Amino acid sequence: MYYFLVNRTSGKGRSVKIWNEIEEILKEKKVSYQVIITETKEEGLAFLHDLIHSDKNISGIVALGGDGTIHEIMNQLIGTTVPFSVIPTGSGNDYARARGISKDYVKEIEKLLQNDQKKIDLLEIGDRHCMTVVGIGFDAKVADEANRMKWKKWFGGLAYILTIFKVLLTYKPSSVKLTINHEERLFEKVWLIAIANHAYYGGGIKICPNASSDDGKLDLCIIHSLPKWRLLFILANVFEGKHVSMNGVDYLQVESIQVDSDEPLFVTADGEMMGQTPTSISVKKSAFHVIS
């Protein structure tokens, strides 16, 4: 039995329209399925909680939604062997982008029904887990501002780009102490820190181009010690991942990191607000089952 969770609000309501077309494909192929179309996050999570504690014959949980929907579902499924997949209908879709899941839902349903499974790594941050990227500092502030804007759902990734310029007007870099694999390092004038399990965040920004979810490592990108105009030049190259060799960018692979700053910095995971520094992030190897 496949269970489909459809976020009615995702993608300006597009997810329900797509689900109606997917349902016809499933009926034609005589696939056993159930669907819940949710109005709120809490409704979907309550259904999922009851499901994974009652049904032992789950072929897969499939979300129609964006990265926020995926983040919540993944944190419910962690610790189980229930496989997960997604049909991307959100504004960012960075998890789907990194895993090569297209918006061609006809093709993706064909792949889904083959039910090839694998385990992937996750980021562990406090008592939560993250699929894609933990952002700290400037990028986290941008994500927070973008999430507050009512017009985000209409502009998708463009909302993130527009918000960059708004935040840049007033944002000031900070001094940060990073404990990387138990070794302390100090960085001055830090603009942003990205810790990645997948390459993308912010609706297609390739912040950690070498990140892989099956290597047991976290990719760490630190942008620091730059004037504001130079930061803009680097950000212009981030979209294609060409920034990692530039002056003012440190790019490392680590297994754990502790972040302490001279003043609290915003922290996001999968684009969702996680709080502020200090914070610790580590890799949880082969922790999550996905339909690949």
FENSULZI-V848270 format. One record per run of one state. SS is the DSSP state (~ for helix, > for strand, _ for the rest). FROM is the first residue (numbers start at 1). LEN is the number of residues. Records with the same first field share a line. If there is no record, write none. Layout:
BEGIN
SS = FROM-LEN + FROM-LEN
END
This chain:
BEGIN
_ = 1-1 + 8-2 + 29-4 + 39-2 + 53-7 + 66-1 + 78-6 + 89-5 + 99-6 + 115-2 + 126-2 + 131-2 + 149-3 + 156-1 + 169-5 + 181-2 + 197-4 + 202-3 + 206-12 + 225-3 + 239-10 + 255-1 + 262-4 + 270-2 + 277-2 + 292-1
> = 2-6 + 33-6 + 60-6 + 84-5 + 117-9 + 128-3 + 133-5 + 174-7 + 183-14 + 201-1 + 205-1 + 218-7 + 249-6 + 256-6 + 266-4 + 272-5 + 279-13
~ = 10-19 + 41-12 + 67-11 + 94-5 + 105-10 + 138-11 + 152-4 + 157-12 + 228-11
END
